[in-house]
Amino acid sequence: MKTSTRRTFLAAGTLVALLVVSVTVYAAATSDVKFTGDITTTRVSGYAGDKVTLKTTGEYSPAISIAWWEVADIPGQVKARFRHMNTGDIKDATWDNISGDYERSKKRVAAVGANDYIYKVQVCTNDKKDTSKNVVKGMRVWVRTLKHGPPLSLTGQNSAIEDTRNHCKKWHAAVACPVGQLASAVVVHTSGGVSALTGLALECRPLINIQEAKTIPSGGKRR
């Protein structure tokens, strides 16, 4: 960020007026990073269903956390949080199909470091014989640590961040963004009947250093 100041002197006889106008503008730094290129969507961890994509506008904000709530064992709200890679500004996107006393049921998986962003997710469900009744009861996420550079880089962290509820019995296959990419959106999958959370996927994109115009080498296969 930089602030420019303009001073104008107005003279009338012996009267002098000082006018100060301050204008704040966003100036890209040499290390600023943004999304670039096409979206890659992972497979679904859990059970695929009706899709709702949680994302923010703009080209700068990967996902940093996923929270979810339930009532009567039915998970009906998901909030994904995103952080601007250069300014640190936070924005949320929410799928909401819940009512009643649900606030105390909150569970959350979140990046810890100031430059950590989600690239991989895994869900756990209850394990009903009737798979139409299976819903999400746990989550894990993994993060990559961004180094703005130059040179621009992402370092994957091996440890998962986990939160679960009772009846978390079956961990489904984890799904991950390709090398050199971060999650630009969280795709919520829900069942038709009661519209409960049944699975998650990620939309992923490569990164570019704005001034260098250099990207991290990336693979395009979904996982």
N, C-alpha and C positions, 0 to 999 in steps of 0.2 A: 504494500500500500504506500502511496506517496501523497502529500498534500501540497498543492501549489497555492501561493498567496499573491494577490495583486493589490497594490496600493495606488489610489488615485487622489491627487491633491487638487482641491478646488479653492480658488482664491477669489474673494469678493471684498475689495477695499482692504481692511486689515484682518478680515475673517478668513481663517484657513480651516477647511474641513478635511478629515482623514477618513477615507472609506476603505475598509479592509474586507475583501471577499475571499473566503476559503473554499476551495473545491477539492473534495476527496475523490480520487480515482483509483481503480485497481490497475496496478502496473505489474505485468508478469515478470517474475524473477527468472534468473538463468536456470533454476532448478525446478520450475513449475511443470506439473505433469497433468495429463488428461487422458481420457479414453480415446481410442482410435479404432478404425477397422470394423469388421463385421461382428455380430453377436453369435456366440456359440452357446446353445442350450444343452445342459447336461441331461442325462436320463433322470428318472424319478427315483428317489430313495423313499421307499414305502409303497403305497398304492396310488396309481394314477387315477385321476378323476376330472371333474370340472376344474378349469384353471383360472386363477386370478394372479396377475403379475404385479408385484409390489416394487416400485422403483421411483426415482425422483427425476425431475427435469434437469437438463444440462449434461455435461460431459466429464464431471469431475469427482463424483461421489460413489465409491464402492460401499458395499454393505459391511457393517461392523458388528451388528447384533441381530438376533431374532428372539422375540418374546412371544409367549402364547398363554392363553387363559382358557378355562373350561368351566362348565356348569353341569352337574349331574353326570360326570364322566364323559361329557361331550365337548371336545375342544372346538370353540367357535370364534376365537379371535386370534389373529397373528399380527404382530407389529414388527416390521423390519426397520432398522435404523441405518442411516447412511451418513458418511462424513466426507466433506470436501478435502481432497488430498493436499491442497495448498493453503486454504484459510482455516481449516478445522471446523467450519460451520456444520451443524447437525440438522438433518431432516428425517422425518419419519413417514412411513407409508403403511397403511393398516387395512387388513381385511377384517370386517366386523359382522358377525352373524350370531351375536350373543346378547343375552339379557339376564337380569337377575343379579344376585350377589356373587360376582365373579372376581372382584379385585384381588382378594387374598389368594387366589389360585395361580397367580403369576409364576411362570417359569421362564428362564432366560439363559441363552448362551451368547457370550459377548467377547470380542477381542479386548485385550488388556492394554497393549502398548499403543502409544500415540500414533505409530505408523503401521499398525497391524490391521489387515483387512481380510475378510472371509474369502476363501476360494474352494472350500470343500464342506459338504454337509452329509449327515447320516441321521436317520430317524429310527426310533424304536416304537413298535406298536404292541397293543395287547394281542393275544394270539387265539382269536376265536375260530372255531371250526367254520363258521359262516363268515367268510372274509369280508362280506359287505358290512359287518359290524366292527371291523378293525379300525381303530383310530390311533393317532399319534399320542404316545405317552412319554417320549423322551427324545432328546436331540443331542447331537455332537457337531461341533464345527471345528475346522482347522483354519489357521491364518497364514498369510504370507506377509513378511515385513518389507515395507517399501523403503528403499534408499533413493532419494530424489536425484542424487548424482550432482554433476556428472562423474562417472557414468550411472545411468538409470539401472536399478536392479531390484529383484524380488527374491527373498530368501524364505523358503518354506519352513514352518515350525512343525515338528513331529508330534507334539503332544496335542491331544484333542481337548476341547473345552466342552463339558458335559453337564446337562441337567435332566432329571427324570422325575416321573411321578410313580405312584403305585401302579402295578399291572403293566409295567414296561417289561415285556417278556421276549420280544423278538426284534433283534437288530437287523435292519435291512442293509443291503450293500450301500456303502458310501459312494457319493458322486462328486466329481471334482472338475474344476476349470482346467483347461490345458495349461501347460507350462507357459509362464510369462503373462498370465491373465488373472484378473480378479472378478469377483461377482458384482456386476452392475445392477442386478435385480434378483429378487427372490420370488420364485414361482410357487404359489400355494396350490395344492391339489386337494379337492374336497369331494366327499361322497354326495350322491344326488339327494337321497331321502332327507336326512336331518341336516345336511350341509355341514358335516364335521370334517376337521382336518385329517387327511389320510396320508399325505406325502408332501415332499418338497423337492424342487429342482432349482438350479441356478442358471441365470443368464450371465455369460462371461464375455469380457472384452479385453483386448490387449491395451497396453499403455504406451504413451509417447512423451518424451521430454520436448516441450513446446519449442524451446530455443534451438536445441540440438537437432530436432526433427529425427530422433533416433528411437526406435522401439526395442523392447526386449524380444529376442528370438522366441517364437511361440509356435506351439503345435495346435492343429485345428481339430483334432479328433475329439468327440465328446466322450465322456466317461460316466 
